Amino acid sequence: MPEKGSILEFKNHKHSIPVPIVVYADFECLAKPIESCKPNSEHSYTEQYQKHEPSGSSSNIVCDGEKEKTVLYTKKPADENIGEIFCKHLKNEIDKVWTSEAKPMIMNEEDKANFETSTNCWVCRKDFEEGEVRVRDHCHSTGKYKGAAHQKCNALFRKPNFVPVFFHNLSGYDAHLFVKNLNSMGEGDIECIPNTE
């Protein structure tokens, strides 16, 4: 147990800042009839009469709260692997946003006034002490000014090494349409937690 009077304090403020890029995605399918023959009717059986075939996908890339890019894809040739196409398109679009040059800071008059009058760091919420260096923090993807920060807090904040992708009904249905194609992207380890990420 902690000693009486001791204080437990959260210090990893860099982990509390929202990720700069997030993706929202979904697949659509067509129910295509399939040929089947009925087995012996004296036994219980399941008769398949439809196959769900992916017909399209969409993804919205949101960067710092603003929609950056919408990718819509509709299946064209009948033999196309829409799961693989989705994975490659998504990776290419994320790479464009993720690896782009840091944009210069954009500050309007209100932002300048905010910086001049700020008495605490927007990252750790602690007051600026006498003689501490105050810096202007901004989003490297959009250039938007975020707030005044301690130099140390600003330096510790790093872009995360992942991009969350949220699916509608991933664990219930969509996962089987593309998960096998994730390895076709050829980079990194695949980690999937269908109920949360």
Sine and cosine of phi, psi and omega as CSV:
sin_phi,cos_phi,sin_psi,cos_psi,sin_omega,cos_omega
0.00,0.00,0.55,-0.84,0.06,-1.00
-0.90,0.44,0.46,-0.89,0.04,-1.00
-0.92,0.40,0.50,-0.87,0.01,-1.00
-0.87,0.50,0.76,-0.66,0.01,-1.00
1.00,-0.01,-0.15,0.99,0.00,-1.00
-0.96,0.27,0.40,-0.92,-0.07,-1.00
-0.86,-0.52,0.77,-0.64,0.09,-1.00
-1.00,-0.10,0.81,-0.59,-0.11,-0.99
-0.78,-0.63,0.70,-0.72,0.06,-1.00
-0.97,0.24,0.79,-0.62,-0.05,-1.00
-0.84,-0.54,-0.26,0.96,-0.05,-1.00
-1.00,0.08,0.87,0.49,-0.05,-1.00
-0.89,0.46,-0.44,0.90,0.01,-1.00
-0.88,0.48,-0.42,0.91,0.00,-1.00
-1.00,0.08,-0.13,0.99,-0.03,-1.00
-0.99,-0.12,-0.08,1.00,0.00,-1.00
-1.00,0.10,0.74,-0.67,-0.04,-1.00
-0.84,0.54,0.55,-0.84,0.05,-1.00
-0.89,0.45,0.59,-0.81,-0.08,-1.00
-0.96,0.28,-0.44,0.90,-0.04,-1.00
-0.79,-0.62,0.71,-0.70,0.08,-1.00
-0.63,-0.77,0.51,-0.86,-0.04,-1.00
-0.84,-0.54,0.68,-0.74,0.10,-1.00
-0.90,-0.45,0.80,-0.60,-0.12,-0.99
-0.65,-0.76,0.31,-0.95,0.02,-1.00
-0.36,-0.93,0.44,-0.90,0.11,-0.99
-0.90,-0.43,0.46,-0.89,0.15,-0.99
-0.83,-0.55,0.54,-0.84,-0.02,-1.00
-0.75,-0.66,0.38,-0.92,0.13,-0.99
-0.95,-0.32,0.61,-0.79,0.08,-1.00
-1.00,-0.05,0.96,-0.29,-0.04,-1.00
-0.99,-0.17,0.70,-0.71,0.02,-1.00
-0.93,0.38,0.56,-0.83,0.05,-1.00
-0.81,-0.58,0.49,-0.87,0.05,-1.00
-0.96,0.28,0.69,-0.72,0.07,-1.00
-0.49,-0.87,0.36,-0.93,0.07,-1.00
-0.85,-0.53,0.57,-0.82,-0.05,-1.00
-0.98,0.22,0.75,-0.66,0.09,-1.00
-0.96,0.28,-0.14,-0.99,0.00,-1.00
-0.85,0.53,0.86,-0.51,-0.08,-1.00
-0.95,0.30,-0.13,0.99,0.02,-1.00
-0.99,0.16,-0.21,0.98,0.02,-1.00
-0.91,-0.42,0.42,-0.91,0.04,-1.00
-0.96,0.29,0.55,-0.84,-0.04,-1.00
-0.39,-0.92,0.28,-0.96,0.11,-0.99
-0.91,-0.40,0.80,-0.61,0.00,-1.00
-0.97,-0.23,0.89,-0.45,0.06,-1.00
-0.99,0.12,0.76,-0.65,0.02,-1.00
-0.76,-0.65,-0.10,0.99,0.02,-1.00
-0.65,-0.76,0.48,-0.88,0.13,-0.99
-0.80,-0.60,0.76,-0.64,0.03,-1.00
-0.99,0.11,0.85,-0.53,-0.04,-1.00
-0.87,-0.49,0.81,-0.59,-0.01,-1.00
-0.86,0.50,0.73,-0.69,-0.02,-1.00
-0.91,-0.41,-0.29,0.96,-0.02,-1.00
-0.09,-1.00,0.25,-0.97,0.06,-1.00
-0.58,-0.81,0.38,-0.92,0.10,-1.00
-0.59,-0.81,0.50,-0.87,0.09,-1.00
-0.54,-0.84,0.64,-0.77,0.08,-1.00
-0.92,-0.40,0.86,-0.51,0.07,-1.00
-1.00,-0.09,0.85,-0.53,-0.02,-1.00
-0.92,-0.39,0.84,-0.54,-0.04,-1.00
-0.90,-0.43,0.89,-0.46,0.00,-1.00
0.78,0.63,0.70,0.71,0.08,-1.00
0.99,0.11,-0.08,1.00,-0.01,-1.00
-0.88,-0.48,0.67,-0.74,0.00,-1.00
-0.91,0.42,0.85,-0.53,-0.05,-1.00
-1.00,-0.07,-0.69,0.73,-0.12,-0.99
-0.39,-0.92,0.67,-0.74,0.15,-0.99
-0.91,-0.42,0.80,-0.61,0.03,-1.00
-0.91,-0.41,0.90,-0.43,0.06,-1.00
-0.93,-0.37,0.69,-0.72,0.03,-1.00
-0.67,-0.74,0.75,-0.66,0.06,-1.00
-0.89,-0.45,0.73,-0.68,-0.04,-1.00
-0.88,0.48,0.70,-0.71,0.00,-1.00
-0.95,-0.30,-0.99,0.10,0.03,-1.00
-0.92,0.39,0.51,-0.86,-0.07,-1.00
-0.90,0.44,-0.46,0.89,-0.07,-1.00
-1.00,-0.08,0.14,0.99,-0.03,-1.00
-0.92,0.38,0.63,-0.78,0.06,-1.00
-1.00,-0.10,1.00,-0.10,-0.11,-0.99
-0.93,0.38,-0.46,0.89,0.06,-1.00
-0.90,0.44,-0.69,0.72,0.02,-1.00
-0.92,0.38,-0.67,0.74,0.02,-1.00
-0.88,0.47,-0.67,0.74,0.03,-1.00
-0.86,0.51,-0.75,0.66,-0.03,-1.00
-0.87,0.49,-0.70,0.72,-0.03,-1.00
-0.93,0.37,-0.68,0.73,0.04,-1.00
-0.87,0.49,-0.73,0.68,-0.04,-1.00
-0.88,0.47,-0.72,0.70,0.01,-1.00
-0.88,0.48,-0.70,0.71,0.01,-1.00
-0.88,0.48,-0.69,0.72,-0.03,-1.00
-0.93,0.37,-0.65,0.76,0.03,-1.00
-0.90,0.43,-0.68,0.74,0.01,-1.00
-0.85,0.52,-0.63,0.77,0.00,-1.00
-0.88,0.48,-0.69,0.73,-0.02,-1.00
-0.97,0.24,-0.70,0.71,-0.14,-0.99
-0.93,0.36,-0.64,0.77,-0.11,-0.99
-0.99,-0.14,0.09,1.00,0.00,-1.00
-0.93,0.37,0.38,-0.92,0.01,-1.00
-0.87,0.50,0.54,-0.84,0.07,-1.00
-0.90,0.44,0.77,-0.64,-0.02,-1.00
-0.98,0.18,0.57,-0.82,0.03,-1.00
-0.91,0.40,0.45,-0.89,-0.05,-1.00
-0.92,0.40,0.68,-0.74,0.07,-1.00
-0.93,-0.36,0.88,-0.47,0.00,-1.00
-0.80,-0.61,0.82,-0.57,0.11,-0.99
-1.00,-0.04,-0.03,-1.00,-0.05,-1.00
-0.89,0.46,-0.60,0.80,0.02,-1.00
-0.90,0.43,-0.65,0.76,0.03,-1.00
-0.90,0.43,-0.66,0.75,0.01,-1.00
-0.89,0.46,-0.67,0.74,0.03,-1.00
-0.91,0.42,-0.64,0.77,0.03,-1.00
-0.87,0.50,-0.70,0.71,-0.01,-1.00
-0.89,0.45,-0.69,0.72,-0.04,-1.00
-0.91,0.42,-0.55,0.84,-0.08,-1.00
-0.99,-0.17,-0.09,1.00,-0.03,-1.00
-0.89,0.45,0.72,-0.69,0.03,-1.00
-0.94,-0.35,-0.17,0.99,0.04,-1.00
-0.66,-0.75,0.34,-0.94,-0.04,-1.00
-0.97,0.24,0.75,-0.67,-0.03,-1.00
-0.95,0.32,-0.34,0.94,-0.02,-1.00
-0.99,0.14,-0.85,0.53,-0.08,-1.00
-0.99,-0.11,-0.16,0.99,0.03,-1.00
0.93,0.37,0.18,0.98,0.03,-1.00
-1.00,0.02,0.47,-0.88,0.02,-1.00
-0.93,0.37,0.50,-0.86,0.11,-0.99
-0.97,0.24,0.77,-0.64,0.03,-1.00
-1.00,0.04,0.31,-0.95,0.03,-1.00
-0.84,0.54,0.81,-0.59,0.06,-1.00
1.00,0.04,-0.12,0.99,0.02,-1.00
-0.95,0.30,0.59,-0.81,0.02,-1.00
-0.98,0.18,0.80,-0.60,0.05,-1.00
-0.97,-0.25,0.70,-0.71,0.01,-1.00
-0.80,-0.60,0.33,-0.94,0.07,-1.00
-1.00,-0.01,0.86,-0.51,0.02,-1.00
-0.99,-0.15,0.65,-0.76,0.02,-1.00
-0.59,-0.80,0.31,-0.95,0.05,-1.00
-0.98,0.20,0.82,-0.58,-0.03,-1.00
-0.96,0.27,-0.31,0.95,0.00,-1.00
-1.00,0.10,-0.62,0.78,-0.07,-1.00
-0.94,-0.33,-0.35,0.94,-0.05,-1.00
1.00,0.04,-0.06,1.00,-0.04,-1.00
-0.92,0.39,0.68,-0.74,0.10,-1.00
-0.94,0.34,0.73,-0.68,0.00,-1.00
-0.98,-0.19,-0.65,0.76,-0.01,-1.00
0.33,-0.94,0.08,-1.00,0.06,-1.00
-0.98,0.19,0.63,-0.77,-0.04,-1.00
-0.60,-0.80,0.40,-0.92,0.18,-0.98
-0.90,0.44,0.54,-0.84,0.02,-1.00
-0.86,0.51,-0.63,0.78,-0.01,-1.00
-0.92,0.40,-0.70,0.71,0.00,-1.00
-0.87,0.49,-0.67,0.74,0.00,-1.00
-0.90,0.43,-0.65,0.76,-0.02,-1.00
-0.94,0.35,-0.55,0.84,-0.02,-1.00
-0.97,0.25,-0.39,0.92,-0.03,-1.00
-0.96,0.27,0.88,-0.48,0.00,-1.00
-0.84,-0.54,0.49,-0.87,0.08,-1.00
-0.91,0.41,0.74,-0.67,-0.01,-1.00
-0.90,0.43,0.34,-0.94,-0.04,-1.00
-0.99,-0.14,0.48,0.88,0.04,-1.00
-0.53,-0.85,0.35,-0.94,0.09,-1.00
-0.81,-0.58,0.89,-0.45,0.03,-1.00
-0.94,0.35,0.70,-0.72,0.06,-1.00
-0.84,-0.54,0.89,-0.45,-0.03,-1.00
-0.97,-0.23,0.78,-0.63,-0.01,-1.00
-0.93,-0.38,0.52,-0.85,0.20,-0.98
-0.98,0.17,0.86,-0.51,0.09,-1.00
0.87,0.49,0.69,0.72,-0.02,-1.00
-0.90,0.44,-0.81,0.58,-0.09,-1.00
-0.95,0.32,-0.47,0.88,-0.04,-1.00
-0.99,0.15,-0.43,0.90,-0.11,-0.99
-0.42,-0.91,-0.83,0.56,-0.22,-0.98
-0.90,0.43,-0.44,0.90,-0.12,-0.99
-0.83,0.56,-0.67,0.74,-0.08,-1.00
-0.93,0.37,-0.24,0.97,-0.04,-1.00
-0.98,0.21,-0.38,0.92,-0.09,-1.00
-0.61,-0.79,-0.25,0.97,-0.13,-0.99
-0.84,0.55,-0.61,0.79,0.00,-1.00
-0.90,0.44,-0.37,0.93,-0.04,-1.00
-1.00,0.02,-0.10,1.00,-0.01,-1.00
-0.88,0.48,-0.59,0.81,0.00,-1.00
-0.92,0.40,-0.34,0.94,0.01,-1.00
-0.92,0.38,-0.25,0.97,0.02,-1.00
-0.98,0.22,-0.35,0.94,0.18,-0.98
0.95,0.32,0.25,0.97,-0.02,-1.00
-0.73,-0.69,0.66,-0.75,0.16,-0.99
0.92,0.38,0.03,-1.00,0.04,-1.00
-1.00,-0.02,0.58,-0.82,0.04,-1.00
-1.00,-0.09,0.84,-0.54,0.08,-1.00
-0.82,-0.57,0.84,-0.54,-0.05,-1.00
-0.78,-0.63,0.83,-0.56,0.11,-0.99
-0.88,-0.48,1.00,0.01,-0.20,-0.98
-0.84,0.54,-0.45,0.89,-0.04,-1.00
-0.99,0.13,-0.27,0.96,-0.06,-1.00
-0.77,-0.64,-0.56,0.83,-0.07,-1.00
-0.74,-0.67,0.00,0.00,0.00,0.00
